[in-house]
Amino acid sequence: MLLEDYNRCPLEKLEYLQEEWVIRDESEEDPDFRQDWVAEGIEIHKALVRRKLSNDKKSFYYRTLAELYLEYGRSEKMIRGNDRTAFRYLQNAARYMPEKGDIFYHLAFLAEKMTHGNEKWESAAFYAKEALERGLAVEKEIKIQCLLGKAYLELGFIKKAEACFSHSKKLDQDDEFSRFRVKYSKMAEQQSTFSRLNDPGTRMNKRAERETLIEKCRDGKCYVLENGRHGMILHGNGCSMVLNTTQAELLKLFFEFKDGLTKRDILVNLNSIKEKNAESIKTDIRRLRLAIEKGLDVEVNALIQTVGERKSQKYILNPAVETFKV
């Protein structure tokens, strides 16, 4: 149904549709259709908040709408790489739930990715400070302090940058986010805008690189993780599979941290809205392996392997095969 159809529904029927929608929440069983379910919920709740309701009900529906905007926006960012849609939905979430720091946390990292020049760092700093003012879980505060430190560094506020990195380090008592801090404490490389200073023969354009790698993986020589127009896609063994949210998020981590990750490392680096623990990570990886086995017609541990002693095990991409992210 479209928004105008929901708007025409009597309140009693609209509330019935909302209850039915809640019951149909099957995110675990049907993760591929989660985004459709979220989009439907947004339309239902947009119609509900326009009705005459008690303050308690209206407040509840507004908060639900905000949570849905947040989830939809974050999924657009993670699965489809659709940053502008993600940004728009997250801004809507901020309008309906301005006290929630997590929304501004995601906006800060999107601003870093989407904008350029000084505007990038000014926007990232703005949203990062908004997130910190509203409060975040410790792990997210450690990360946002790094982003804010990076923004200050690029804008020339060295002492403020040092204070942010120092605070991040102080919060990170077990030094679990050291790689994250190292990444953000470096100044961005300044690339020349003058084509005559660049050797055109040394770089392959992105489309040609993508096609070359995907052709290579058709011969079973490598795996390619592609951030395509319609979502994250894994290529390998002459096959391709579209990834759902959880699969995409986990594989992005494995492709970025090729020296391996413990379950704790994965928990630290995930930006998931849902609460996770070591057992849920183990379950997600088992499901991912099974999905890869089925989708690419390979052995269950062909891509993701477990190494190390029982108490210090890591998950790692198979070092015997080449892996690329495009």
VEXDREN-2710 file (C-alpha; in Angstrom, 1 decimal):
% VEXDREN-2710
k/r/px/py/pz
1/MET/0.0/0.0/0.0
2/LEU/1.1/3.6/-0.7
3/LEU/1.1/6.3/1.9
4/GLU/-2.1/7.8/0.5
5/ASP/-3.8/4.4/0.9
6/TYR/-2.9/4.3/4.5
7/ASN/-4.0/7.9/5.0
8/ARG/-7.5/6.9/3.7
9/CYS/-7.8/4.0/6.2
10/PRO/-10.0/4.5/9.3
11/LEU/-7.9/4.7/12.4
12/GLU/-9.1/1.3/13.7
13/LYS/-8.0/-0.4/10.6
14/LEU/-4.7/1.5/10.5
15/GLU/-3.9/0.4/14.0
16/TYR/-4.9/-3.2/13.1
17/LEU/-2.4/-3.0/10.1
18/GLN/0.3/-1.7/12.5
19/GLU/-0.3/-4.7/14.9
20/GLU/-0.3/-7.1/11.9
21/TRP/3.0/-5.5/10.7
22/VAL/4.6/-6.0/14.1
23/ILE/3.7/-9.7/14.1
24/ARG/5.2/-10.1/10.6
25/ASP/8.6/-9.1/11.9
26/GLU/10.6/-12.1/10.6
27/SER/14.0/-10.5/10.3
28/GLU/15.9/-13.6/11.4
29/GLU/14.0/-16.0/9.1
30/ASP/13.8/-13.7/6.1
31/PRO/16.7/-11.2/6.3
32/ASP/16.6/-10.5/2.6
33/PHE/13.1/-9.0/2.9
34/ARG/13.9/-7.0/6.1
35/GLN/14.2/-3.7/4.2
36/ASP/10.8/-4.1/2.5
37/TRP/9.3/-4.7/6.0
38/VAL/11.0/-1.6/7.4
39/ALA/9.8/0.5/4.4
40/GLU/6.2/-0.7/4.9
41/GLY/6.5/0.2/8.6
42/ILE/7.6/3.7/7.8
43/GLU/4.6/4.3/5.6
44/ILE/2.2/2.9/8.3
45/HIS/3.7/5.0/11.1
46/LYS/3.9/8.2/8.9
47/ALA/0.1/7.8/8.5
48/LEU/-0.5/7.1/12.2
49/VAL/1.4/10.1/13.5
50/ARG/-1.0/12.3/11.5
51/ARG/-4.0/11.1/13.4
52/LYS/-5.6/12.4/16.6
53/LEU/-4.2/10.1/19.2
54/SER/-3.4/10.2/22.9
55/ASN/0.0/11.7/23.8
56/ASP/1.4/8.4/24.8
57/LYS/0.4/6.7/21.6
58/LYS/1.6/9.5/19.4
59/SER/4.9/9.5/21.3
60/PHE/5.3/5.7/20.8
61/TYR/4.5/5.9/17.1
62/TYR/7.0/8.8/16.6
63/ARG/9.8/6.9/18.3
64/THR/9.0/3.7/16.3
65/LEU/9.1/5.8/13.1
66/ALA/12.5/7.3/14.1
67/GLU/13.9/3.8/14.8
68/LEU/12.7/2.7/11.4
69/TYR/14.2/5.6/9.6
70/LEU/17.5/4.9/11.4
71/GLU/17.4/1.2/10.4
72/TYR/16.5/1.9/6.8
73/GLY/19.1/4.6/6.5
74/ARG/21.8/2.4/8.0
75/SER/20.9/-0.5/5.8
76/GLU/21.0/1.7/2.7
77/LYS/24.5/2.7/3.7
78/MET/25.7/-0.9/4.5
79/ILE/24.1/-3.0/1.8
80/ARG/23.5/-0.8/-1.2
81/GLY/26.1/1.8/-0.6
82/ASN/23.3/4.3/-1.2
83/ASP/24.7/7.0/1.0
84/ARG/22.4/9.9/0.0
85/THR/19.3/7.8/0.7
86/ALA/20.8/6.7/4.0
87/PHE/21.7/10.3/4.9
88/ARG/18.1/11.5/4.2
89/TYR/16.5/8.8/6.3
90/LEU/18.9/9.4/9.2
91/GLN/18.1/13.1/9.1
92/ASN/14.4/12.2/9.3
93/ALA/15.3/9.9/12.3
94/ALA/17.0/12.9/14.0
95/ARG/14.0/15.0/13.5
96/TYR/11.7/12.5/15.3
97/MET/14.2/11.4/17.9
98/PRO/16.7/14.3/18.4
99/GLU/17.9/13.0/21.7
100/LYS/19.4/9.7/20.2
101/GLY/23.1/9.9/19.9
102/ASP/23.4/6.8/17.6
103/ILE/21.6/8.7/14.8
104/PHE/24.2/11.5/14.8
105/TYR/27.0/8.9/15.1
106/HIS/25.9/7.4/11.8
107/LEU/25.4/10.8/10.2
108/ALA/29.0/11.8/11.2
109/PHE/30.6/8.9/9.4
110/LEU/28.3/9.4/6.4
111/ALA/29.3/13.1/6.3
112/GLU/33.0/12.0/6.2
113/LYS/32.3/9.7/3.3
114/MET/30.0/11.8/1.2
115/THR/31.5/15.3/1.3
116/HIS/34.8/16.8/0.2
117/GLY/37.4/19.3/1.2
118/ASN/37.0/21.3/4.4
119/GLU/33.2/20.8/4.3
120/LYS/33.7/17.1/4.9
121/TRP/35.6/17.7/8.1
122/GLU/33.3/20.5/9.3
123/SER/30.2/18.4/8.8
124/ALA/31.8/15.3/10.4
125/ALA/32.9/17.4/13.4
126/PHE/29.4/18.9/13.7
127/TYR/27.6/15.6/13.8
128/ALA/30.3/13.9/16.0
129/LYS/29.9/16.7/18.6
130/GLU/26.1/16.3/18.4
131/ALA/26.5/12.5/19.0
132/LEU/28.8/13.0/22.0
133/GLU/26.5/15.6/23.6
134/ARG/23.6/13.1/23.5
135/GLY/25.6/10.2/24.7
136/LEU/26.9/7.0/23.2
137/ALA/27.9/3.5/24.2
138/VAL/31.6/3.4/25.2
139/GLU/32.7/1.5/22.0
140/LYS/31.0/4.1/19.8
141/GLU/32.3/7.0/21.8
142/ILE/35.9/5.6/21.3
143/LYS/35.3/5.6/17.5
144/ILE/33.5/9.0/17.3
145/GLN/36.4/10.6/19.3
146/CYS/38.7/9.3/16.6
147/LEU/36.6/10.8/13.8
148/LEU/36.3/14.1/15.6
149/GLY/40.1/14.0/16.2
150/LYS/40.7/13.4/12.5
151/ALA/38.3/16.3/11.6
152/TYR/40.2/18.7/14.0
153/LEU/43.5/17.4/12.6
154/GLU/42.4/18.2/9.0
155/LEU/41.0/21.6/9.9
156/GLY/44.3/22.5/11.7
157/PHE/43.1/22.3/15.3
158/ILE/46.0/20.2/16.5
159/LYS/45.6/20.5/20.3
160/LYS/41.8/19.6/20.0
161/ALA/42.7/16.6/17.8
162/GLU/45.3/15.4/20.3
163/ALA/42.7/15.7/23.1
164/CYS/40.2/13.6/21.1
165/PHE/42.7/10.8/20.4
166/SER/43.9/10.9/24.0
167/HIS/40.3/10.6/25.3
168/SER/39.7/7.7/22.9
169/LYS/42.8/6.0/24.2
170/LYS/41.7/6.6/27.8
171/LEU/38.3/5.0/27.2
172/ASP/39.9/2.1/25.3
173/GLN/41.4/0.5/28.4
174/ASP/42.2/-2.8/26.7
175/ASP/43.6/-1.1/23.5
176/GLU/41.1/-3.0/21.3
177/PHE/40.6/0.0/18.9
178/SER/44.3/0.7/18.3
179/ARG/44.0/0.0/14.6
180/PHE/41.0/2.3/14.3
181/ARG/43.0/5.1/16.0
182/VAL/46.0/4.6/13.8
183/LYS/43.8/4.8/10.7
184/TYR/42.2/8.1/11.8
185/SER/45.3/9.8/13.2
186/LYS/46.9/10.0/9.8
187/MET/46.5/13.1/7.6
188/ALA/44.7/12.6/4.3
189/GLU/46.9/12.3/1.3
190/GLN/46.5/15.4/-0.9
191/GLN/46.0/14.3/-4.5
192/SER/46.7/16.7/-7.3
193/THR/43.8/17.9/-9.4
194/PHE/46.1/18.5/-12.4
195/SER/46.0/15.6/-14.8
196/ARG/49.4/16.4/-16.2
197/LEU/51.0/15.5/-12.9
198/ASN/49.5/12.0/-12.9
199/ASP/50.8/9.2/-15.2
200/PRO/47.7/8.0/-17.0
201/GLY/49.4/4.7/-17.9
202/THR/49.8/3.6/-14.3
203/ARG/46.2/3.3/-13.2
204/MET/43.3/1.2/-14.5
205/ASN/39.9/2.8/-14.4
206/LYS/37.5/1.3/-11.8
207/ARG/35.2/-0.3/-14.3
208/ALA/38.0/-2.0/-16.2
209/GLU/39.5/-3.2/-12.9
210/ARG/36.2/-4.6/-11.7
211/GLU/35.6/-6.5/-15.0
212/THR/39.1/-7.9/-14.9
213/LEU/38.8/-9.2/-11.4
214/ILE/35.3/-10.6/-11.9
215/GLU/36.6/-12.4/-15.0
216/LYS/39.5/-13.7/-12.9
217/CYS/37.1/-15.1/-10.3
218/ARG/35.1/-16.9/-12.9
219/ASP/38.1/-19.1/-13.4
220/GLY/38.1/-19.9/-9.7
221/LYS/41.3/-17.9/-9.0
222/CYS/39.9/-15.4/-6.5
223/TYR/37.0/-14.0/-4.6
224/VAL/35.7/-10.5/-5.3
225/LEU/33.4/-8.4/-2.9
226/GLU/31.6/-5.9/-5.0
227/ASN/29.7/-2.8/-3.7
228/GLY/27.3/-2.7/-6.7
229/ARG/24.3/-0.6/-7.5
230/HIS/21.9/-3.1/-6.1
231/GLY/23.8/-4.1/-3.0
232/MET/26.9/-6.0/-1.9
233/ILE/27.7/-9.0/-4.1
234/LEU/30.2/-11.7/-3.6
235/HIS/31.8/-13.3/-6.7
236/GLY/33.7/-16.6/-6.7
237/ASN/34.0/-20.0/-8.4
238/GLY/32.2/-18.7/-11.5
239/CYS/29.1/-17.7/-9.4
240/SER/27.7/-14.6/-7.7
241/MET/25.5/-14.1/-4.7
242/VAL/23.7/-11.0/-3.4
243/LEU/24.4/-10.5/0.3
244/ASN/21.9/-9.5/3.0
245/THR/22.8/-6.9/5.7
246/THR/24.5/-9.2/8.2
247/GLN/26.5/-11.1/5.5
248/ALA/27.6/-7.8/3.9
249/GLU/28.7/-6.3/7.2
250/LEU/30.7/-9.4/8.2
251/LEU/32.4/-9.9/4.8
252/LYS/33.4/-6.2/4.6
253/LEU/35.2/-6.6/7.9
254/PHE/37.0/-9.8/6.8
255/PHE/38.1/-8.1/3.5
256/GLU/39.4/-5.1/5.4
257/PHE/41.2/-7.0/8.2
258/LYS/42.9/-9.7/6.3
259/ASP/45.1/-10.7/9.3
260/GLY/42.0/-12.1/11.0
261/LEU/39.5/-11.2/13.6
262/THR/38.5/-12.7/17.0
263/LYS/34.8/-12.7/17.9
264/ARG/35.7/-9.7/20.2
265/ASP/37.3/-7.9/17.3
266/ILE/34.2/-8.4/15.2
267/LEU/31.9/-7.1/18.0
268/VAL/34.2/-4.0/18.4
269/ASN/34.1/-3.2/14.7
270/LEU/30.5/-3.8/13.9
271/ASN/28.1/-0.8/13.6
272/SER/25.1/-3.0/14.1
273/ILE/21.9/-1.5/15.6
274/LYS/21.0/-4.8/17.2
275/GLU/22.8/-5.9/20.3
276/LYS/25.3/-8.6/19.6
277/ASN/27.4/-11.0/21.7
278/ALA/30.0/-13.7/21.1
279/GLU/27.5/-16.4/20.5
280/SER/25.4/-14.4/18.0
281/ILE/28.6/-13.6/16.1
282/LYS/29.4/-17.3/16.0
283/THR/25.9/-18.0/14.7
284/ASP/26.1/-15.3/12.0
285/ILE/29.5/-16.6/10.7
286/ARG/28.1/-20.2/10.6
287/ARG/25.1/-18.9/8.6
288/LEU/27.4/-16.9/6.3
289/ARG/29.6/-19.9/5.6
290/LEU/26.6/-22.0/4.7
291/ALA/25.2/-19.3/2.5
292/ILE/28.6/-19.0/0.6
293/GLU/28.7/-22.8/0.3
294/LYS/25.2/-22.8/-1.3
295/GLY/25.6/-19.5/-3.3
296/LEU/29.0/-20.1/-4.8
297/ASP/29.0/-24.0/-4.8
298/VAL/32.2/-24.2/-2.8
299/GLU/33.3/-26.0/0.4
300/VAL/31.8/-24.6/3.6
301/ASN/35.2/-23.3/4.8
302/ALA/36.6/-22.4/1.4
303/LEU/36.6/-18.6/2.1
304/ILE/36.3/-18.1/5.8
305/GLN/38.6/-20.2/8.0
306/THR/39.1/-20.6/11.7
307/VAL/42.7/-20.5/13.0
308/GLY/44.4/-20.6/16.4
309/GLU/43.9/-22.3/19.8
310/ARG/40.4/-22.6/21.2
311/LYS/40.6/-19.6/23.5
312/SER/42.3/-17.3/21.0
313/GLN/40.7/-18.4/17.8
314/LYS/40.4/-16.0/14.8
315/TYR/38.3/-16.0/11.7
316/ILE/40.3/-15.2/8.7
317/LEU/39.9/-15.2/4.9
318/ASN/41.6/-18.2/3.3
319/PRO/45.2/-17.1/2.8
320/ALA/45.6/-19.6/-0.1
321/VAL/43.2/-17.6/-2.3
322/GLU/43.3/-14.0/-3.6
323/THR/40.6/-11.7/-2.4
324/PHE/39.6/-8.2/-3.7
325/LYS/37.1/-5.5/-2.8
326/VAL/35.8/-3.3/-5.6
END
